[in-house]
Amino acid sequence: MVERVLVAYDGSPPSNDALEYAFETFPEADMTALHVIEVPESHVAILEGPEIRPPVTERLREHGMDVLDEAMELAAAYGRALETEILTGKPDRRIVDYATQADYDTIVIGSHGREGISRVLLGTVSEDVVRRAPMPVVVVR
């Protein structure tokens, strides 16, 4: 039985679909929506570890909170509790690392996000999460 589900959430229609899917498919599971503020690869490369974070402007953090407020509204519409988390870094790595460290059973992710809406197949973040995650990943189209 799935007890803990992590939903990658960026406010895009596919991430809304992923969150709705998670609520409908895992009605008894604890649910967390994770928003990752992407840091350019050149900045990520100079970091020593996951605890060292590059400076993130207050505006980006506020945007992340606004995005997660949308997820909270969706949770309220489903009558569900929802934890939220904001991280910085390379989205696919942070999603998998967070899910692994926090012992989630399943990751649910949209097939593509804001940056890849024109893509027909999996977006690069979704594809990389599927490849790297040690737990089941559900990709919602």
Secondary structure as UniProt FT lines:
FT   STRAND          4..8
FT   HELIX           13..25
FT   TURN            27..28
FT   STRAND          30..38
FT   HELIX           41..44
FT   TURN            45..46
FT   TURN            50..51
FT   HELIX           58..77
FT   TURN            78..79
FT   STRAND          83..89
FT   HELIX           91..101
FT   TURN            102..103
FT   STRAND          106..110
FT   HELIX           114..116
FT   TURN            117..118
FT   HELIX           124..132
FT   STRAND          137..140
//
